[in-house]
């Protein structure tokens, strides 16, 4: 019986773990066991963080450890003498000492068709880059980023209006399929390893919540893609209105072209949204999330004639005026 240590902190990993445990308790019973589940301590900065691992460990009788640093658990992992370590969603580089622990190796997944789109934020970047085809790659981890030998890939098509949420759901489905098709051959040792062609590799850089800032002077297609790319389960594309942070939850490119205004102007109110002027046309904002207030239909919150977004020049002038008022008050108080 092969021993497995499973490592993850997100929804994708939780779904894949449940599929692994289901198979090991049914048609693959007696072939393997998840000896230890390693999950991350709660971290609000992880947008797709899952708290489901405690429930999964109790349901299937696997030990659970939570940590903020997997590399601090070398001794605990080694004591389990695993044949495999599965890392299905963990935003940390794993030390070479841990890479050398399992008898067979450490397997990871990546939401792209490696060697293309190695690196971070693969789902948002692929939407922004208008990829037509993606998938999930199952591969051996090594000391370099997403460059290990490939075991299998599960492909799926991407739509022109793909959102981060719909993409993520496809990744979960593909992850479960790749387990269904490959867990048995892994446990039997009958798998093949395909070396990646580094000549065809492309790389994606990290994204931060600040990269979701909407620049209304850009073309509407770019803004529309950004809203789709960084939405749920990620922090979202945001702007400002009446000095409040607004996350745009839903938008569309409208058919209307008979309006024009200055960049960021809320030009017209419709039954299902408001029209906002971008750098090259109109974008319909349908639903928003207002900081400290909740979600709203845009048509019930945003007002015609006002502007959405920030103007540095206007903000500087406003702050100077407020500072001037404050100076007068202080001077008056001092007599």
C-alpha positions as a printed NumPy array, in Angstrom:
array([[  0.   ,   0.   ,   0.   ],
       [  1.412,   3.372,  -1.061],
       [  1.589,   6.147,   1.515],
       [  0.523,   9.657,   0.49 ],
       [  0.989,  13.07 ,   2.081],
       [ -1.412,  15.648,   0.617],
       [ -0.664,  19.388,   0.72 ],
       [ -3.081,  22.201,  -0.194],
       [ -4.835,  25.32 ,   1.033],
       [ -7.482,  26.036,  -1.623],
       [-10.845,  24.964,  -3.075],
       [ -9.166,  23.161,  -5.953],
       [ -7.03 ,  21.083,  -3.618],
       [ -9.976,  20.235,  -1.365],
       [-11.981,  18.967,  -4.352],
       [ -9.066,  16.877,  -5.624],
       [ -8.364,  15.455,  -2.168],
       [-11.969,  14.302,  -1.812],
       [-11.707,  12.557,  -5.181],
       [ -8.469,  10.823,  -4.159],
       [ -9.988,   9.663,  -0.868],
       [-13.155,   8.5  ,  -2.609],
       [-11.166,   6.356,  -5.024],
       [ -8.951,   4.942,  -2.279],
       [-12.034,   3.907,  -0.313],
       [-13.819,   2.308,  -3.3  ],
       [-12.292,   0.904,  -6.511],
       [ -8.68 ,   1.508,  -5.426],
       [ -9.183,   0.264,  -1.88 ],
       [ -6.033,  -1.259,  -0.418],
       [ -3.732,   0.373,  -2.966],
       [ -2.957,   3.567,  -1.088],
       [ -3.659,   5.702,   1.959],
       [ -3.513,   9.429,   2.663],
       [ -1.421,   9.334,   5.831],
       [ -1.295,  13.067,   6.398],
       [ -3.079,  16.183,   5.148],
       [ -1.149,  19.439,   5.414],
       [ -3.324,  22.551,   5.184],
       [ -2.526,  26.192,   5.739],
       [ -3.494,  28.121,   8.823],
       [ -6.194,  30.668,   7.989],
       [ -4.779,  33.481,   5.89 ],
       [ -7.153,  36.24 ,   4.674],
       [ -4.674,  37.145,   1.918],
       [ -5.333,  33.831,   0.141],
       [ -8.384,  34.57 ,  -1.979],
       [ -9.337,  30.939,  -2.66 ],
       [ -8.544,  29.679,   0.834],
       [-10.573,  26.632,   1.897],
       [-11.378,  25.646,   5.48 ],
       [-12.753,  22.276,   4.359],
       [ -9.666,  20.206,   5.157],
       [-10.617,  19.75 ,   8.827],
       [-13.932,  18.224,   7.81 ],
       [-12.292,  16.019,   5.166],
       [ -9.691,  14.714,   7.614],
       [-12.378,  13.807,  10.159],
       [-14.594,  12.128,   7.555],
       [-11.835,   9.918,   6.138],
       [ -9.709,   9.43 ,   9.254],
       [ -6.548,  11.112,   7.948],
       [ -4.237,  13.088,  10.22 ],
       [ -4.237,  16.851,   9.712],
       [ -1.557,  19.459,  10.343],
       [ -1.96 ,  23.188,   9.726],
       [  0.989,  25.465,   9.105],
       [  2.03 ,  28.727,   7.541],
       [  5.36 ,  27.261,   6.464],
       [  5.501,  23.769,   4.98 ],
       [  9.298,  23.768,   5.147],
       [  9.073,  23.739,   8.952],
       [  7.485,  20.276,   8.822],
       [ 10.385,  18.322,   7.325],
       [ 10.687,  15.913,  10.257],
       [  6.943,  15.312,  10.513],
       [  6.679,  14.581,   6.787],
       [  9.747,  12.319,   6.794],
       [  8.383,  10.334,   9.737],
       [  5.442,   9.24 ,   7.583],
       [  7.827,   7.656,   5.046],
       [  5.586,   8.663,   2.111],
       [  5.811,   7.173,  -1.345],
       [  4.169,  10.305,  -2.784],
       [  3.601,  13.883,  -1.724],
       [  0.799,  15.599,  -3.652],
       [  0.973,  19.404,  -3.649],
       [ -2.287,  20.663,  -5.163],
       [ -2.256,  24.381,  -4.384],
       [  0.396,  25.866,  -2.095],
       [  1.913,  29.324,  -2.599],
       [  5.393,  28.603,  -1.265],
       [  8.631,  27.236,  -2.7  ],
       [  9.295,  23.784,  -1.242],
       [ 12.806,  23.082,   0.06 ],
       [ 14.996,  20.511,  -1.68 ],
       [ 15.083,  18.515,   1.575],
       [ 11.333,  17.906,   1.332],
       [ 11.586,  17.198,  -2.4  ],
       [ 13.913,  14.319,  -1.544],
       [ 11.685,  12.751,   1.139],
       [  9.13 ,  10.674,  -0.84 ],
       [ 10.24 ,   7.36 ,  -2.318],
       [  8.648,   8.117,  -5.71 ],
       [  8.446,  11.916,  -5.769],
       [  6.363,  15.034,  -5.261],
       [  3.536,  15.622,  -7.713],
       [  2.002,  19.006,  -8.343],
       [ -0.645,  20.527, -10.582],
       [ -0.729,  23.741, -12.559],
       [ -3.76 ,  25.381, -14.238],
       [ -2.225,  25.625, -17.7  ],
       [ -0.818,  23.402, -20.412],
       [  2.833,  23.368, -19.406],
       [  5.416,  24.392, -20.463],
       [  3.24 ,  27.341, -21.507],
       [  2.153,  29.779, -18.792],
       [  4.446,  28.72 , -15.975],
       [  4.372,  30.85 , -12.844],
       [  1.838,  32.799, -10.809],
       [ -1.743,  33.962, -11.354],
       [ -2.178,  31.607, -14.294],
       [ -5.979,  31.918, -14.402],
       [ -6.178,  35.745, -14.523],
       [ -3.292,  36.011, -16.979],
       [ -4.782,  33.478, -19.391],
       [ -8.075,  35.394, -19.445],
       [ -6.266,  38.694, -19.968],
       [ -4.175,  37.145, -22.755],
       [ -7.323,  35.699, -24.37 ],
       [ -6.095,  32.116, -24.435],
       [ -8.411,  29.784, -26.335],
       [ -7.223,  26.516, -24.781],
       [ -6.028,  25.658, -21.289],
       [ -6.096,  22.77 , -18.865],
       [ -4.528,  21.177, -15.828],
       [ -1.064,  19.634, -15.889],
       [ -0.003,  16.892, -13.449],
       [  3.776,  16.861, -13.112],
       [  6.713,  16.078, -10.845],
       [  7.98 ,  19.012,  -8.823],
       [ 11.654,  19.927,  -8.875],
       [ 13.677,  22.913,  -7.715],
       [ 12.641,  25.052, -10.679],
       [  9.234,  26.657, -11.216],
       [  6.695,  24.404, -12.996],
       [  9.418,  22.675, -15.016],
       [  9.284,  19.037, -13.893],
       [  8.393,  15.996, -15.985],
       [  4.745,  15.789, -17.016],
       [  2.562,  12.804, -16.112],
       [ -0.681,  13.903, -17.77 ],
       [ -2.692,  16.887, -18.991],
       [ -6.447,  17.451, -19.067],
       [ -7.438,  20.084, -21.643],
       [-10.483,  22.349, -21.918],
       [-11.592,  25.226, -24.137],
       [-11.902,  28.796, -22.909],
       [-14.788,  31.038, -23.958],
       [-14.432,  34.643, -25.076],
       [-16.376,  35.744, -21.99 ],
       [-14.638,  33.39 , -19.553],
       [-14.556,  34.616, -15.972],
       [-12.138,  33.685, -13.223],
       [-14.971,  31.821, -11.495],
       [-15.969,  29.778, -14.556],
       [-12.287,  29.097, -15.36 ],
       [-11.693,  27.934, -11.774],
       [-14.668,  25.555, -12.005],
       [-13.184,  24.047, -15.179],
       [ -9.855,  23.632, -13.382],
       [-11.574,  21.754, -10.539],
       [-13.383,  19.468, -13.   ],
       [-10.15 ,  18.835, -14.917],
       [ -8.278,  18.147, -11.68 ],
       [-10.773,  15.474, -10.662],
       [-10.612,  13.885, -14.124],
       [ -6.825,  13.797, -14.087],
       [ -6.964,  11.97 , -10.746],
       [ -9.568,   9.512, -11.995],
       [ -7.437,   8.727, -15.046],
       [ -4.01 ,   8.576, -13.386],
       [ -4.158,   7.715,  -9.68 ],
       [ -4.202,   3.952, -10.316],
       [ -1.242,   3.995, -12.729],
       [  0.711,   6.153, -10.264],
       [  0.089,   3.726,  -7.432],
       [  1.054,   0.791,  -9.678],
       [  4.163,   2.586, -10.948],
       [  3.044,   2.226, -14.567],
       [  3.147,   5.911, -15.462],
       [  5.302,   7.628, -18.098],
       [  7.301,  10.824, -17.597],
       [  7.383,  13.387, -20.399],
       [ 10.186,  15.921, -20.198],
       [  9.119,  19.53 , -20.757],
       [ 10.539,  21.409, -23.698],
       [ 11.982,  24.541, -22.109],
       [ 12.307,  26.166, -25.516],
       [  8.499,  26.547, -25.584],
       [  8.184,  27.758, -21.988],
       [  6.488,  31.06 , -21.177],
       [  6.317,  32.684, -17.741],
       [  3.722,  34.671, -15.81 ],
       [  4.582,  37.165, -13.086],
       [  2.833,  37.603,  -9.758],
       [ -0.251,  39.78 ,  -9.49 ],
       [ -1.331,  41.79 ,  -6.455],
       [ -4.78 ,  43.133,  -5.474],
       [ -3.567,  46.547,  -6.675],
       [ -3.328,  45.184, -10.219],
       [ -7.135,  45.099, -10.225],
       [ -7.335,  48.915, -10.345],
       [ -9.499,  50.056, -13.281],
       [ -8.048,  52.775, -15.478],
       [-11.112,  54.167, -17.238],
       [ -8.962,  55.795, -19.928],
       [ -8.163,  52.337, -21.304],
       [-10.258,  50.691, -24.005],
       [-13.472,  49.063, -22.838],
       [-12.441,  45.598, -23.977],
       [ -9.37 ,  45.692, -21.721],
       [-11.452,  46.86 , -18.755],
       [-14.07 ,  44.18 , -19.436],
       [-11.378,  41.487, -19.515],
       [ -9.849,  42.764, -16.266],
       [-13.231,  42.551, -14.506],
       [-13.59 ,  38.954, -15.678],
       [ -9.988,  37.972, -14.971],
       [ -9.692,  39.052, -11.34 ],
       [-13.243,  38.45 , -10.101],
       [-14.35 ,  35.715,  -7.683],
       [-12.503,  33.864,  -6.168],
       [ -9.896,  36.649,  -6.514],
       [-10.073,  40.167,  -4.987],
       [-11.796,  41.795,  -7.978],
       [-11.419,  44.788, -10.31 ],
       [-12.011,  47.998,  -8.425],
       [-12.559,  51.721,  -8.826],
       [-13.776,  54.564,  -6.582],
       [-17.03 ,  56.458,  -6.25 ],
       [-17.754,  59.177,  -3.689],
       [-14.445,  58.287,  -1.984],
       [-15.517,  54.674,  -1.522],
       [-13.883,  51.627,  -3.037],
       [-16.164,  49.924,  -5.552],
       [-15.544,  46.405,  -6.869],
       [-17.211,  45.8  , -10.22 ],
       [-18.84 ,  42.387, -10.003],
       [-20.525,  42.26 , -13.395],
       [-20.218,  44.246, -16.614],
       [-20.829,  43.902, -20.324],
       [-19.972,  45.662, -23.552],
       [-23.263,  47.286, -24.636],
       [-24.644,  47.842, -28.104],
       [-25.231,  51.555, -27.398],
       [-22.891,  53.901, -29.203],
       [-24.944,  57.098, -29.331],
       [-23.583,  58.547, -26.095],
       [-20.272,  60.21 , -25.377],
       [-18.753,  61.842, -22.331],
       [-15.551,  62.453, -20.461],
       [-13.622,  59.45 , -19.204],
       [-15.226,  57.834, -16.169],
       [-18.522,  59.699, -16.528],
       [-21.739,  57.878, -15.677],
       [-23.688,  58.805, -18.781],
       [-26.959,  56.907, -18.729],
       [-28.984,  54.718, -16.389],
       [-30.65 ,  51.601, -17.803],
       [-32.864,  48.973, -16.2  ],
       [-29.95 ,  46.536, -15.854],
       [-27.015,  48.874, -15.325],
       [-25.315,  52.19 , -16.   ],
       [-23.215,  53.285, -18.964],
       [-19.719,  54.518, -18.156],
       [-17.407,  56.248, -20.622],
       [-14.079,  54.503, -21.212],
       [-11.173,  55.437, -23.442],
       [-12.859,  54.156, -26.581],
       [-16.563,  53.728, -25.882],
       [-19.141,  52.703, -23.311],
       [-19.079,  49.916, -20.752],
       [-22.219,  48.808, -18.924],
       [-21.694,  48.271, -15.196],
       [-24.368,  45.921, -13.869],
       [-23.46 ,  44.899, -10.312],
       [-21.054,  46.359,  -7.775],
       [-19.724,  45.696,  -4.29 ],
       [-19.389,  48.832,  -2.185],
       [-16.78 ,  48.915,   0.555],
       [-18.38 ,  48.469,   4.01 ],
       [-21.885,  48.525,   2.509],
       [-22.455,  45.385,   0.437],
       [-23.468,  44.488,  -3.098],
       [-25.888,  46.507,  -5.241],
       [-27.357,  46.663,  -8.684],
       [-25.371,  49.513, -10.231],
       [-28.522,  51.229, -11.463],
       [-29.723,  51.586,  -7.844],
       [-26.479,  53.064,  -6.548],
       [-24.56 ,  55.012,  -9.185],
       [-25.933,  58.368, -10.315],
       [-25.948,  59.958, -13.762],
       [-23.637,  62.916, -14.125],
       [-21.162,  61.786, -11.502],
       [-17.758,  60.271, -12.224],
       [-16.418,  56.892, -11.295],
       [-12.712,  56.49 , -10.666],
       [-10.028,  58.822,  -9.363],
       [ -8.422,  61.898, -10.876],
       [ -5.068,  62.66 ,  -9.257],
       [ -5.291,  66.331, -10.213],
       [ -8.787,  66.714,  -8.732],
       [ -7.778,  64.867,  -5.578],
       [ -4.72 ,  67.089,  -5.054],
       [ -6.8  ,  70.247,  -5.469],
       [ -9.463,  68.896,  -3.096],
       [ -6.857,  68.001,  -0.447],
       [ -5.202,  71.426,  -0.765],
       [ -8.558,  73.114,  -0.207],
       [ -9.259,  70.939,   2.835],
       [ -5.775,  71.635,   4.173],
       [ -6.363,  75.346,   3.711],
       [ -9.608,  75.128,   5.685],
       [ -7.842,  73.187,   8.441],
       [ -5.074,  75.802,   8.659],
       [ -7.662,  78.562,   9.106],
       [ -9.389,  76.624,  11.888],
       [ -6.092,  76.016,  13.684],
       [ -5.095,  79.666,  13.316],
       [ -8.446,  80.768,  14.715],
       [ -8.14 ,  78.389,  17.664],
       [ -4.71 ,  79.773,  18.495],
       [ -6.232,  83.235,  18.603]])
